[in-house]
């Protein structure tokens, strides 16, 4: 098994310390705080472990309240808000150092048949024709990215094979582009094999829930890219903006597998007042709309040294 994928799956193997209280480990990301996608995925695992297996998540709504400390565990407390005939609702609060850092509400539903339609999948090239992270990141090290940051970015994303359809923001600093971005992604390894090889989460997280939690993890990686593209900014890895996720919402429409290729089609309709909005749609390779995502984030341009405050 890919060591990075095992490490990611280990992060989702939360320790149960009371009936509805779980503890998860953390790790550093490109920036010196816990990656928001990690907290969201772990919180969804905690919620899902209190719900019957035949009720997968159909939506989540979350707020990032404080930066997480990667050197400390995170405690997740689950409130059982409602258990209905069709829907189950859970609320999760993530706490570090006695302070809430993240809040999530998630809804789960038994399978039902009903009316169905969807937007068509947009055109996109075959992911295998696009450069992998290991190919594209060294290409830009020493330009807008320092070699050290490029190495950290490669390490942080080693569990995920994430391929940009067009150049990522850090590759086109200063070039204003349309506020749209597409990436293909999948886990860097077969999940059935990883679970058979003894990944820790295999004993506590069902495969359908695991797939959804892994997609939740990835959904926070690139969603705000389209905001950066509209202003020719390279992002936090380059240092020409500072920012963080504020809130995050996802709707899970159709089944998916996180180790199969998924197309993440992203756009930004607006940015203002130090905030920007990103919208995303995740499609399976055969064209089914599987997930819708919306996120707002803080996007600020750093003040120049010597600039007086207002």
Order of alpha helices (4+ residues) and beta strands (2+ residues): alpha-beta-beta-alpha-beta-beta-beta-beta-alpha-alpha-beta-beta-alpha-alpha-alpha-beta-beta-beta-beta
